[in-house]
Amino acid sequence: MTAIALASLSLSGCEAFSEALGEQSGSSSAADGHEPQHQEAEGHAGGEHSETEHPKHKIVVTSPVAQDITITQSYVCQIHSRRHIEVRALERGYLQAVAIREGQTVKAGELLFKILPTLYEAKLDADSAEAQLAEVEYDNTKRLVQKNIVSVQELKLAEAKLAKARAQVKLAQAEVDFTNIKAPYDGIVDRLHEQQGSLIEEGAMLTTLSDNSSMWVYFNVPEAAYLEYQAAAQSGRTQDQLVSELQLANHQVFPYPGKIGAIEADFNSETGNVAFRADFPNPDALLRHGQTGTILIHRVAPNAIVIPQRATFEILAKKYAYVVGEDGVVRQREITIQDEQDDIFVIAGGLDVNDKIILEGIRQVRAGDQVEYAFSAPAEVLSNLKYHAE
């Protein structure tokens, strides 16, 4: 009985072991069955990636070009009349007449103001009488000297007295003339500071007078630009290659060009600038004293190196260009900009006409890449510019 029970337990344990082995084998087979499907999925994904890959755009390069180019420098300016004076009273008195209007154009010698001359005319009459008396005394003394009645010294005293009396007459006449205030030159009258009937003091300002036939325009130039101007002057290129234009407050350019008329003697030690003066004709009387504007100095730079703006890029406020070497390798090069104009840069340093720079495809390359490219002639590139730097 005991033997039969032991045999039954042995058989049950064997069957359980066999079932466990079967389950493990099935799990292994199932895992083996999934592996080919995973490989197939990987192959399918790889095929899709290869089909969606896009070809790179063509790289286009060009070269800098050397050509004469006009560089424009702008400076804020103040416009002054060639002659601008304050008209003041030379004598004290009542303002008897105001012969002009504010803003009126006057001619040289034209009467502007008249001060009541009564007191000065009375003084002139008194001094004229004194002069006549001195002249009579002189004549009498002269006859007495001829008769040897008085000495020659008496005649000299009489002569001096007569000269003094005549000088007093001239002074009194000048004071009368000063009551008539006239224009010293052709010009435009400004605001009237006194009206008819006012009691004015000696030296009181009555108005201002501006001669606007030619205008003096003052602007401050930094030391570097001053040295460039002097270099141009010494080489004889000042008049031919420097042209001054005046841009007014409405952004319109004054129709008459100007020329540099003077340079101040001293630099401003605080700003490092020196004042220039440009002279402009004003035949239409458009410009007035006190206006402001912008001076545009046009200077021709011979054989300047020029490149398109879109052939450059900027990193940390510095300009760069990609240069392709003879081996086809791209190299990043820093450039120095002398002047910026519409769609182009004038280069001061970093490139020359023998370099090849990337024009199109800047975003697709990096320094050290080896590229294939198509070359575009500089003349053709410059004739079709309309984009700025990337």
C-alpha atoms as a printed R data frame, in Angstrom:
    type eleno elety resid chain resno      x       y       z
1   ATOM     1    CA   MET     A     1  0.000   0.000   0.000
2   ATOM     2    CA   THR     A     2  2.798   2.337   0.890
3   ATOM     3    CA   ALA     A     3  4.661   1.395  -2.268
4   ATOM     4    CA   ILE     A     4  1.701   2.167  -4.460
5   ATOM     5    CA   ALA     A     5  1.346   5.683  -2.921
6   ATOM     6    CA   LEU     A     6  4.999   6.540  -3.521
7   ATOM     7    CA   ALA     A     7  4.739   5.487  -7.164
8   ATOM     8    CA   SER     A     8  1.749   7.747  -7.698
9   ATOM     9    CA   LEU     A     9  3.593  10.783  -6.255
10  ATOM    10    CA   SER     A    10  6.573  10.126  -8.533
11  ATOM    11    CA   LEU     A    11  4.434  10.080 -11.640
12  ATOM    12    CA   SER     A    12  2.631  13.307 -10.660
13  ATOM    13    CA   GLY     A    13  5.947  15.162 -10.197
14  ATOM    14    CA   CYS     A    14  7.222  14.052 -13.606
15  ATOM    15    CA   GLU     A    15  4.078  15.279 -15.335
16  ATOM    16    CA   ALA     A    16  4.338  18.697 -13.639
17  ATOM    17    CA   PHE     A    17  7.987  19.047 -14.711
18  ATOM    18    CA   SER     A    18  7.088  18.102 -18.290
19  ATOM    19    CA   GLU     A    19  4.309  20.732 -18.400
20  ATOM    20    CA   ALA     A    20  6.703  23.408 -17.104
21  ATOM    21    CA   LEU     A    21  9.237  22.555 -19.806
22  ATOM    22    CA   GLY     A    22  6.501  22.766 -22.459
23  ATOM    23    CA   GLU     A    23  5.407  26.223 -21.389
24  ATOM    24    CA   GLN     A    24  9.014  27.519 -21.438
25  ATOM    25    CA   SER     A    25  9.534  26.104 -24.902
26  ATOM    26    CA   GLY     A    26  6.344  27.746 -26.178
27  ATOM    27    CA   SER     A    27  7.364  31.109 -24.803
28  ATOM    28    CA   SER     A    28 10.735  30.831 -26.504
29  ATOM    29    CA   SER     A    29  9.122  29.952 -29.817
30  ATOM    30    CA   ALA     A    30  6.759  32.890 -29.587
31  ATOM    31    CA   ALA     A    31  9.671  35.244 -28.991
32  ATOM    32    CA   ASP     A    32 11.494  33.752 -31.974
33  ATOM    33    CA   GLY     A    33  8.410  34.282 -34.073
34  ATOM    34    CA   HIS     A    34  8.286  38.028 -33.279
35  ATOM    35    CA   GLU     A    35 11.935  38.725 -34.141
36  ATOM    36    CA   PRO     A    36 11.576  38.519 -37.942
37  ATOM    37    CA   GLN     A    37  8.613  40.859 -37.797
38  ATOM    38    CA   HIS     A    38 10.709  43.427 -35.863
39  ATOM    39    CA   GLN     A    39 13.494  43.194 -38.428
40  ATOM    40    CA   GLU     A    40 10.939  43.651 -41.214
41  ATOM    41    CA   ALA     A    41  9.562  46.759 -39.490
42  ATOM    42    CA   GLU     A    42 13.063  48.209 -39.200
43  ATOM    43    CA   GLY     A    43 13.675  47.598 -42.861
44  ATOM    44    CA   HIS     A    44 10.408  49.285 -43.800
45  ATOM    45    CA   ALA     A    45 11.202  52.372 -41.690
46  ATOM    46    CA   GLY     A    46 14.636  52.653 -43.266
47  ATOM    47    CA   GLY     A    47 13.130  52.533 -46.694
48  ATOM    48    CA   GLU     A    48 10.753  55.401 -45.911
49  ATOM    49    CA   HIS     A    49 13.616  57.606 -44.578
50  ATOM    50    CA   SER     A    50 15.669  57.138 -47.702
51  ATOM    51    CA   GLU     A    51 12.719  58.062 -49.867
52  ATOM    52    CA   THR     A    52 12.023  61.416 -47.998
53  ATOM    53    CA   GLU     A    53 15.654  62.701 -47.977
54  ATOM    54    CA   HIS     A    54 15.874  66.030 -49.949
55  ATOM    55    CA   PRO     A    55 18.795  66.991 -52.182
56  ATOM    56    CA   LYS     A    56 20.863  70.054 -51.142
57  ATOM    57    CA   HIS     A    57 20.499  73.347 -53.006
58  ATOM    58    CA   LYS     A    58 23.236  74.460 -55.361
59  ATOM    59    CA   ILE     A    59 25.981  76.670 -53.861
60  ATOM    60    CA   VAL     A    60 26.583  79.861 -55.862
61  ATOM    61    CA   VAL     A    61 29.771  81.876 -55.400
62  ATOM    62    CA   THR     A    62 30.985  85.164 -56.806
63  ATOM    63    CA   SER     A    63 33.975  87.475 -56.372
64  ATOM    64    CA   PRO     A    64 34.357  90.998 -54.964
65  ATOM    65    CA   VAL     A    65 34.693  93.670 -57.605
66  ATOM    66    CA   ALA     A    66 36.864  96.822 -57.615
67  ATOM    67    CA   GLN     A    67 35.150  99.923 -58.973
68  ATOM    68    CA   ASP     A    68 34.884 103.660 -58.400
69  ATOM    69    CA   ILE     A    69 32.031 104.281 -56.011
70  ATOM    70    CA   THR     A    70 30.537 107.383 -54.406
71  ATOM    71    CA   ILE     A    71 30.555 107.286 -50.616
72  ATOM    72    CA   THR     A    72 28.128 109.598 -48.838
73  ATOM    73    CA   GLN     A    73 28.724 110.863 -45.304
74  ATOM    74    CA   SER     A    74 25.969 112.756 -43.483
75  ATOM    75    CA   TYR     A    75 26.304 115.376 -40.728
76  ATOM    76    CA   VAL     A    76 23.693 117.339 -38.807
77  ATOM    77    CA   CYS     A    77 24.139 121.043 -39.579
78  ATOM    78    CA   GLN     A    78 23.014 124.555 -38.677
79  ATOM    79    CA   ILE     A    79 22.240 127.099 -41.372
80  ATOM    80    CA   HIS     A    80 23.349 130.717 -40.937
81  ATOM    81    CA   SER     A    81 23.050 133.804 -43.081
82  ATOM    82    CA   ARG     A    82 26.284 135.069 -44.581
83  ATOM    83    CA   ARG     A    83 25.644 138.329 -42.731
84  ATOM    84    CA   HIS     A    84 23.320 138.503 -39.758
85  ATOM    85    CA   ILE     A    85 23.395 141.564 -37.502
86  ATOM    86    CA   GLU     A    86 21.419 143.169 -34.702
87  ATOM    87    CA   VAL     A    87 20.103 146.615 -35.596
88  ATOM    88    CA   ARG     A    88 20.480 148.803 -32.492
89  ATOM    89    CA   ALA     A    89 19.796 152.432 -31.647
90  ATOM    90    CA   LEU     A    90 22.909 154.608 -31.419
91  ATOM    91    CA   GLU     A    91 21.104 157.436 -29.648
92  ATOM    92    CA   ARG     A    92 18.523 157.745 -26.889
93  ATOM    93    CA   GLY     A    93 15.106 159.186 -27.734
94  ATOM    94    CA   TYR     A    94 11.554 158.577 -28.883
95  ATOM    95    CA   LEU     A    95 11.022 156.283 -31.851
96  ATOM    96    CA   GLN     A    96  9.403 158.681 -34.274
97  ATOM    97    CA   ALA     A    97  8.857 156.348 -37.238
98  ATOM    98    CA   VAL     A    98  9.106 152.654 -38.170
99  ATOM    99    CA   ALA     A    99  9.569 152.524 -41.931
100 ATOM   100    CA   ILE     A   100  9.569 148.751 -42.444
101 ATOM   101    CA   ARG     A   101  7.489 145.645 -41.722
102 ATOM   102    CA   GLU     A   102  8.518 142.371 -40.191
103 ATOM   103    CA   GLY     A   103  9.901 140.025 -42.842
104 ATOM   104    CA   GLN     A   104 10.335 142.788 -45.400
105 ATOM   105    CA   THR     A   105 13.169 142.722 -47.915
106 ATOM   106    CA   VAL     A   106 15.140 145.979 -47.881
107 ATOM   107    CA   LYS     A   107 17.936 147.514 -49.936
108 ATOM   108    CA   ALA     A   108 21.204 148.972 -48.700
109 ATOM   109    CA   GLY     A   109 20.720 152.573 -47.498
110 ATOM   110    CA   GLU     A   110 16.957 152.216 -47.060
111 ATOM   111    CA   LEU     A   111 15.514 153.905 -43.946
112 ATOM   112    CA   LEU     A   112 14.461 151.444 -41.236
113 ATOM   113    CA   PHE     A   113 13.779 153.580 -38.131
114 ATOM   114    CA   LYS     A   114 13.796 157.278 -37.251
115 ATOM   115    CA   ILE     A   115 14.386 158.608 -33.738
116 ATOM   116    CA   LEU     A   116 12.986 162.033 -32.848
117 ATOM   117    CA   PRO     A   117 15.899 164.357 -33.768
118 ATOM   118    CA   THR     A   118 14.779 167.644 -32.105
119 ATOM   119    CA   LEU     A   119 17.390 167.725 -29.337
120 ATOM   120    CA   TYR     A   120 20.198 166.647 -31.623
121 ATOM   121    CA   GLU     A   121 19.263 169.180 -34.304
122 ATOM   122    CA   ALA     A   122 19.275 171.949 -31.667
123 ATOM   123    CA   LYS     A   123 22.716 170.885 -30.531
124 ATOM   124    CA   LEU     A   124 23.884 170.896 -34.144
125 ATOM   125    CA   ASP     A   125 22.625 174.464 -34.602
126 ATOM   126    CA   ALA     A   126 24.441 175.610 -31.424
127 ATOM   127    CA   ASP     A   127 27.703 173.967 -32.463
128 ATOM   128    CA   SER     A   128 27.434 175.416 -35.964
129 ATOM   129    CA   ALA     A   129 27.071 178.914 -34.452
130 ATOM   130    CA   GLU     A   130 30.125 178.338 -32.269
131 ATOM   131    CA   ALA     A   131 32.072 177.291 -35.340
132 ATOM   132    CA   GLN     A   132 31.089 180.447 -37.180
133 ATOM   133    CA   LEU     A   133 32.155 182.563 -34.207
134 ATOM   134    CA   ALA     A   134 35.502 180.774 -34.057
135 ATOM   135    CA   GLU     A   135 35.983 181.341 -37.762
136 ATOM   136    CA   VAL     A   136 35.361 185.122 -37.359
137 ATOM   137    CA   GLU     A   137 37.858 185.285 -34.514
138 ATOM   138    CA   TYR     A   138 40.406 183.451 -36.588
139 ATOM   139    CA   ASP     A   139 40.009 185.852 -39.519
140 ATOM   140    CA   ASN     A   140 40.417 188.899 -37.232
141 ATOM   141    CA   THR     A   141 43.500 187.481 -35.568
142 ATOM   142    CA   LYS     A   142 45.006 186.692 -38.934
143 ATOM   143    CA   ARG     A   143 44.656 190.332 -40.070
144 ATOM   144    CA   LEU     A   144 46.176 191.579 -36.811
145 ATOM   145    CA   VAL     A   145 49.153 189.293 -37.271
146 ATOM   146    CA   GLN     A   146 49.673 190.627 -40.776
147 ATOM   147    CA   LYS     A   147 49.817 194.157 -39.271
148 ATOM   148    CA   ASN     A   148 52.178 192.941 -36.540
149 ATOM   149    CA   ILE     A   149 49.676 193.933 -33.863
150 ATOM   150    CA   VAL     A   150 49.492 190.479 -32.245
151 ATOM   151    CA   SER     A   151 51.927 187.618 -32.190
152 ATOM   152    CA   VAL     A   152 51.790 184.482 -34.323
153 ATOM   153    CA   GLN     A   153 50.921 182.481 -31.169
154 ATOM   154    CA   GLU     A   154 47.592 184.290 -30.981
155 ATOM   155    CA   LEU     A   155 46.858 183.178 -34.526
156 ATOM   156    CA   LYS     A   156 47.660 179.551 -33.672
157 ATOM   157    CA   LEU     A   157 45.325 179.695 -30.678
158 ATOM   158    CA   ALA     A   158 42.519 181.048 -32.858
159 ATOM   159    CA   GLU     A   159 43.189 178.369 -35.460
160 ATOM   160    CA   ALA     A   160 42.980 175.607 -32.814
161 ATOM   161    CA   LYS     A   161 39.736 177.053 -31.476
162 ATOM   162    CA   LEU     A   162 38.261 177.030 -34.971
163 ATOM   163    CA   ALA     A   163 39.303 173.417 -35.544
164 ATOM   164    CA   LYS     A   164 37.683 172.377 -32.279
165 ATOM   165    CA   ALA     A   165 34.449 174.171 -33.169
166 ATOM   166    CA   ARG     A   166 34.320 172.482 -36.567
167 ATOM   167    CA   ALA     A   167 34.865 169.067 -34.922
168 ATOM   168    CA   GLN     A   168 31.940 169.755 -32.603
169 ATOM   169    CA   VAL     A   169 29.794 170.462 -35.648
170 ATOM   170    CA   LYS     A   170 30.759 167.130 -37.212
171 ATOM   171    CA   LEU     A   171 29.942 165.324 -33.955
172 ATOM   172    CA   ALA     A   172 26.560 167.013 -33.720
173 ATOM   173    CA   GLN     A   173 25.855 166.191 -37.355
174 ATOM   174    CA   ALA     A   174 26.713 162.530 -36.708
175 ATOM   175    CA   GLU     A   175 24.306 162.438 -33.780
176 ATOM   176    CA   VAL     A   176 21.555 163.793 -36.031
177 ATOM   177    CA   ASP     A   177 22.413 161.232 -38.690
178 ATOM   178    CA   PHE     A   178 22.269 158.447 -36.086
179 ATOM   179    CA   THR     A   179 18.608 159.228 -35.536
180 ATOM   180    CA   ASN     A   180 18.024 157.883 -39.057
181 ATOM   181    CA   ILE     A   181 18.776 154.154 -38.867
182 ATOM   182    CA   LYS     A   182 19.393 152.732 -42.344
183 ATOM   183    CA   ALA     A   183 20.082 149.274 -43.759
184 ATOM   184    CA   PRO     A   184 23.826 148.665 -44.194
185 ATOM   185    CA   TYR     A   185 23.216 146.040 -46.913
186 ATOM   186    CA   ASP     A   186 20.449 144.223 -48.785
187 ATOM   187    CA   GLY     A   187 18.618 141.809 -46.537
188 ATOM   188    CA   ILE     A   188 15.494 140.628 -44.749
189 ATOM   189    CA   VAL     A   189 14.168 142.316 -41.621
190 ATOM   190    CA   ASP     A   190 13.283 140.102 -38.674
191 ATOM   191    CA   ARG     A   191 10.898 140.744 -35.764
192 ATOM   192    CA   LEU     A   192 10.409 144.334 -34.603
193 ATOM   193    CA   HIS     A   193 11.337 144.685 -30.923
194 ATOM   194    CA   GLU     A   194 10.139 148.295 -30.528
195 ATOM   195    CA   GLN     A   195  7.091 150.100 -31.849
196 ATOM   196    CA   GLN     A   196  6.513 153.694 -32.934
197 ATOM   197    CA   GLY     A   197  6.430 156.086 -29.977
198 ATOM   198    CA   SER     A   198  8.564 153.932 -27.701
199 ATOM   199    CA   LEU     A   199 11.235 155.590 -25.626
200 ATOM   200    CA   ILE     A   200 14.392 153.724 -26.436
201 ATOM   201    CA   GLU     A   201 17.768 153.820 -24.793
202 ATOM   202    CA   GLU     A   202 21.129 154.007 -26.478
203 ATOM   203    CA   GLY     A   203 22.078 150.500 -27.662
204 ATOM   204    CA   ALA     A   204 18.528 149.102 -27.570
205 ATOM   205    CA   MET     A   205 17.937 146.351 -30.162
206 ATOM   206    CA   LEU     A   206 15.277 147.248 -32.704
207 ATOM   207    CA   THR     A   207 15.421 144.243 -35.067
208 ATOM   208    CA   THR     A   208 17.856 141.972 -36.902
209 ATOM   209    CA   LEU     A   209 18.878 142.035 -40.552
210 ATOM   210    CA   SER     A   210 19.900 138.949 -42.522
211 ATOM   211    CA   ASP     A   211 21.704 138.770 -45.837
212 ATOM   212    CA   ASN     A   212 20.473 135.451 -47.273
213 ATOM   213    CA   SER     A   213 22.003 135.726 -50.721
214 ATOM   214    CA   SER     A   214 24.549 133.094 -49.665
215 ATOM   215    CA   MET     A   215 24.200 130.758 -46.702
216 ATOM   216    CA   TRP     A   216 26.898 129.430 -44.398
217 ATOM   217    CA   VAL     A   217 26.185 125.915 -43.168
218 ATOM   218    CA   TYR     A   218 28.165 124.700 -40.152
219 ATOM   219    CA   PHE     A   219 28.637 121.031 -39.225
220 ATOM   220    CA   ASN     A   220 31.007 119.054 -37.010
221 ATOM   221    CA   VAL     A   221 33.377 116.519 -38.555
222 ATOM   222    CA   PRO     A   222 35.284 113.811 -36.639
223 ATOM   223    CA   GLU     A   223 39.045 113.742 -36.832
224 ATOM   224    CA   ALA     A   224 39.207 110.723 -39.178
225 ATOM   225    CA   ALA     A   225 36.963 112.407 -41.754
226 ATOM   226    CA   TYR     A   226 38.961 115.638 -41.405
227 ATOM   227    CA   LEU     A   227 42.177 113.763 -42.217
228 ATOM   228    CA   GLU     A   228 40.521 112.173 -45.268
229 ATOM   229    CA   TYR     A   229 39.481 115.615 -46.487
230 ATOM   230    CA   GLN     A   230 42.964 117.031 -46.030
231 ATOM   231    CA   ALA     A   231 44.464 114.056 -47.883
232 ATOM   232    CA   ALA     A   232 42.070 114.712 -50.766
233 ATOM   233    CA   ALA     A   233 42.950 118.426 -50.701
234 ATOM   234    CA   GLN     A   234 46.680 117.734 -50.866
235 ATOM   235    CA   SER     A   235 46.224 115.365 -53.797
236 ATOM   236    CA   GLY     A   236 44.235 117.972 -55.711
237 ATOM   237    CA   ARG     A   237 40.989 115.978 -55.638
238 ATOM   238    CA   THR     A   238 38.988 118.241 -53.319
239 ATOM   239    CA   GLN     A   239 36.806 120.025 -55.868
240 ATOM   240    CA   ASP     A   240 36.443 117.100 -58.256
241 ATOM   241    CA   GLN     A   241 35.622 114.346 -55.761
242 ATOM   242    CA   LEU     A   242 33.922 116.141 -52.881
243 ATOM   243    CA   VAL     A   243 30.405 117.445 -53.449
244 ATOM   244    CA   SER     A   244 28.247 118.908 -50.692
245 ATOM   245    CA   GLU     A   245 24.468 118.645 -50.714
246 ATOM   246    CA   LEU     A   246 22.000 119.972 -48.175
247 ATOM   247    CA   GLN     A   247 19.070 117.823 -47.070
248 ATOM   248    CA   LEU     A   248 16.310 119.904 -45.526
249 ATOM   249    CA   ALA     A   249 13.940 119.029 -42.694
250 ATOM   250    CA   ASN     A   250 11.354 117.629 -45.139
251 ATOM   251    CA   HIS     A   251 14.026 115.204 -46.471
252 ATOM   252    CA   GLN     A   252 14.183 117.065 -49.772
253 ATOM   253    CA   VAL     A   253 17.618 117.928 -51.149
254 ATOM   254    CA   PHE     A   254 18.335 121.616 -51.700
255 ATOM   255    CA   PRO     A   255 18.665 122.104 -55.483
256 ATOM   256    CA   TYR     A   256 21.969 123.985 -55.395
257 ATOM   257    CA   PRO     A   257 25.215 122.192 -54.445
258 ATOM   258    CA   GLY     A   258 27.676 123.764 -52.045
259 ATOM   259    CA   LYS     A   259 31.387 123.729 -51.427
260 ATOM   260    CA   ILE     A   260 33.580 123.694 -48.352
261 ATOM   261    CA   GLY     A   261 34.271 127.333 -47.474
262 ATOM   262    CA   ALA     A   262 36.249 127.163 -44.232
263 ATOM   263    CA   ILE     A   263 37.491 124.911 -41.428
264 ATOM   264    CA   GLU     A   264 37.816 126.163 -37.870
265 ATOM   265    CA   ALA     A   265 41.284 126.383 -36.369
266 ATOM   266    CA   ASP     A   266 40.779 124.199 -33.277
267 ATOM   267    CA   PHE     A   267 39.332 120.781 -32.479
268 ATOM   268    CA   ASN     A   268 36.830 120.448 -29.679
269 ATOM   269    CA   SER     A   269 38.759 118.524 -27.033
270 ATOM   270    CA   GLU     A   270 35.552 117.085 -25.537
271 ATOM   271    CA   THR     A   271 34.005 115.713 -28.740
272 ATOM   272    CA   GLY     A   272 37.079 115.274 -30.950
273 ATOM   273    CA   ASN     A   273 35.338 117.170 -33.768
274 ATOM   274    CA   VAL     A   274 36.227 120.211 -35.804
275 ATOM   275    CA   ALA     A   275 33.669 122.574 -37.366
276 ATOM   276    CA   PHE     A   276 33.425 122.809 -41.166
277 ATOM   277    CA   ARG     A   277 31.563 125.464 -43.099
278 ATOM   278    CA   ALA     A   278 29.900 124.764 -46.443
279 ATOM   279    CA   ASP     A   279 28.775 127.706 -48.600
280 ATOM   280    CA   PHE     A   280 25.495 127.428 -50.542
281 ATOM   281    CA   PRO     A   281 24.003 129.942 -52.994
282 ATOM   282    CA   ASN     A   282 20.428 130.916 -52.161
283 ATOM   283    CA   PRO     A   283 18.982 132.642 -55.237
284 ATOM   284    CA   ASP     A   284 15.401 131.573 -54.452
285 ATOM   285    CA   ALA     A   285 15.626 132.795 -50.821
286 ATOM   286    CA   LEU     A   286 14.440 129.381 -49.637
287 ATOM   287    CA   LEU     A   287 16.963 129.128 -46.813
288 ATOM   288    CA   ARG     A   288 16.672 131.312 -43.728
289 ATOM   289    CA   HIS     A   289 18.945 132.013 -40.806
290 ATOM   290    CA   GLY     A   290 18.556 129.450 -38.017
291 ATOM   291    CA   GLN     A   291 17.326 126.504 -40.091
292 ATOM   292    CA   THR     A   292 18.674 123.010 -39.545
293 ATOM   293    CA   GLY     A   293 19.343 120.180 -41.948
294 ATOM   294    CA   THR     A   294 21.780 117.457 -42.901
295 ATOM   295    CA   ILE     A   295 24.929 117.935 -44.923
296 ATOM   296    CA   LEU     A   296 25.629 115.135 -47.412
297 ATOM   297    CA   ILE     A   297 29.282 114.909 -48.437
298 ATOM   298    CA   HIS     A   298 29.742 112.787 -51.559
299 ATOM   299    CA   ARG     A   299 33.258 111.466 -52.043
300 ATOM   300    CA   VAL     A   300 34.406 109.241 -54.905
301 ATOM   301    CA   ALA     A   301 36.437 106.267 -53.655
302 ATOM   302    CA   PRO     A   302 38.529 104.919 -56.563
303 ATOM   303    CA   ASN     A   303 38.859 101.120 -56.960
304 ATOM   304    CA   ALA     A   304 36.781 100.359 -53.880
305 ATOM   305    CA   ILE     A   305 36.117  96.679 -53.080
306 ATOM   306    CA   VAL     A   306 32.385  95.992 -53.314
307 ATOM   307    CA   ILE     A   307 30.365  92.864 -52.394
308 ATOM   308    CA   PRO     A   308 26.624  92.118 -52.107
309 ATOM   309    CA   GLN     A   309 25.189  92.448 -48.625
310 ATOM   310    CA   ARG     A   310 23.563  89.012 -48.869
311 ATOM   311    CA   ALA     A   311 26.998  87.417 -49.210
312 ATOM   312    CA   THR     A   312 27.693  88.276 -45.559
313 ATOM   313    CA   PHE     A   313 26.449  87.230 -42.135
314 ATOM   314    CA   GLU     A   314 26.824  88.674 -38.665
315 ATOM   315    CA   ILE     A   315 28.061  87.116 -35.416
316 ATOM   316    CA   LEU     A   316 28.275  89.226 -32.242
317 ATOM   317    CA   ALA     A   317 28.167  92.513 -34.171
318 ATOM   318    CA   LYS     A   318 30.974  91.437 -36.520
319 ATOM   319    CA   LYS     A   319 30.589  90.842 -40.237
320 ATOM   320    CA   TYR     A   320 31.824  87.644 -41.896
321 ATOM   321    CA   ALA     A   321 31.848  86.021 -45.323
322 ATOM   322    CA   TYR     A   322 32.424  82.434 -46.397
323 ATOM   323    CA   VAL     A   323 35.443  82.194 -48.696
324 ATOM   324    CA   VAL     A   324 35.910  79.108 -50.877
325 ATOM   325    CA   GLY     A   325 39.541  78.194 -51.437
326 ATOM   326    CA   GLU     A   326 41.150  76.572 -54.475
327 ATOM   327    CA   ASP     A   327 40.654  73.190 -52.785
328 ATOM   328    CA   GLY     A   328 36.898  73.784 -52.485
329 ATOM   329    CA   VAL     A   329 37.027  74.094 -48.708
330 ATOM   330    CA   VAL     A   330 34.853  76.758 -47.054
331 ATOM   331    CA   ARG     A   331 36.583  79.145 -44.643
332 ATOM   332    CA   GLN     A   332 34.961  81.813 -42.494
333 ATOM   333    CA   ARG     A   333 36.630  85.228 -42.759
334 ATOM   334    CA   GLU     A   334 35.967  88.437 -40.831
335 ATOM   335    CA   ILE     A   335 35.541  91.554 -42.964
336 ATOM   336    CA   THR     A   336 35.665  95.288 -42.213
337 ATOM   337    CA   ILE     A   337 32.911  97.504 -43.651
338 ATOM   338    CA   GLN     A   338 33.891 100.967 -44.874
339 ATOM   339    CA   ASP     A   339 30.453 102.041 -46.066
340 ATOM   340    CA   GLU     A   340 26.979 100.553 -46.379
341 ATOM   341    CA   GLN     A   341 24.795 101.346 -49.363
342 ATOM   342    CA   ASP     A   342 21.681  99.863 -50.935
343 ATOM   343    CA   ASP     A   343 22.308  96.099 -51.220
344 ATOM   344    CA   ILE     A   344 26.109  96.411 -51.173
345 ATOM   345    CA   PHE     A   345 28.966  96.819 -48.728
346 ATOM   346    CA   VAL     A   346 32.147  98.746 -49.467
347 ATOM   347    CA   ILE     A   347 34.919  96.664 -47.922
348 ATOM   348    CA   ALA     A   348 37.804  98.245 -46.033
349 ATOM   349    CA   GLY     A   349 39.630  94.993 -45.304
350 ATOM   350    CA   GLY     A   350 39.378  91.198 -45.331
351 ATOM   351    CA   LEU     A   351 38.683  90.513 -49.014
352 ATOM   352    CA   ASP     A   352 40.163  91.197 -52.435
353 ATOM   353    CA   VAL     A   353 39.043  90.667 -56.016
354 ATOM   354    CA   ASN     A   354 40.712  87.256 -56.249
355 ATOM   355    CA   ASP     A   355 38.602  85.701 -53.474
356 ATOM   356    CA   LYS     A   356 35.527  83.565 -54.104
357 ATOM   357    CA   ILE     A   357 32.714  84.203 -51.638
358 ATOM   358    CA   ILE     A   358 29.477  82.261 -51.190
359 ATOM   359    CA   LEU     A   359 26.506  84.242 -52.451
360 ATOM   360    CA   GLU     A   360 23.691  81.681 -52.221
361 ATOM   361    CA   GLY     A   361 23.577  78.795 -49.766
362 ATOM   362    CA   ILE     A   362 25.239  80.479 -46.799
363 ATOM   363    CA   ARG     A   363 22.940  78.650 -44.379
364 ATOM   364    CA   GLN     A   364 23.821  75.246 -45.817
365 ATOM   365    CA   VAL     A   365 27.567  75.309 -45.192
366 ATOM   366    CA   ARG     A   366 29.928  75.466 -42.269
367 ATOM   367    CA   ALA     A   367 33.584  76.368 -42.029
368 ATOM   368    CA   GLY     A   368 35.657  73.360 -43.107
369 ATOM   369    CA   ASP     A   369 33.050  71.909 -45.501
370 ATOM   370    CA   GLN     A   370 34.155  70.926 -48.987
371 ATOM   371    CA   VAL     A   371 31.580  72.055 -51.519
372 ATOM   372    CA   GLU     A   372 30.786  72.022 -55.189
373 ATOM   373    CA   TYR     A   373 29.612  75.331 -56.531
374 ATOM   374    CA   ALA     A   374 28.615  77.353 -59.545
375 ATOM   375    CA   PHE     A   375 30.340  80.687 -60.216
376 ATOM   376    CA   SER     A   376 28.311  83.820 -61.011
377 ATOM   377    CA   ALA     A   377 30.053  86.805 -62.588
378 ATOM   378    CA   PRO     A   378 30.283  89.845 -60.261
379 ATOM   379    CA   ALA     A   379 28.882  92.247 -62.866
380 ATOM   380    CA   GLU     A   380 25.778  90.097 -63.289
381 ATOM   381    CA   VAL     A   381 25.326  89.753 -59.525
382 ATOM   382    CA   LEU     A   382 25.580  93.504 -58.876
383 ATOM   383    CA   SER     A   383 23.060  94.252 -61.603
384 ATOM   384    CA   ASN     A   384 20.407  92.053 -59.949
385 ATOM   385    CA   LEU     A   385 20.681  92.944 -56.267
386 ATOM   386    CA   LYS     A   386 17.616  93.335 -54.119
387 ATOM   387    CA   TYR     A   387 18.252  91.406 -50.922
388 ATOM   388    CA   HIS     A   388 20.219  92.234 -47.789
389 ATOM   389    CA   ALA     A   389 22.406  90.018 -45.656
390 ATOM   390    CA   GLU     A   390 20.941  86.811 -44.164
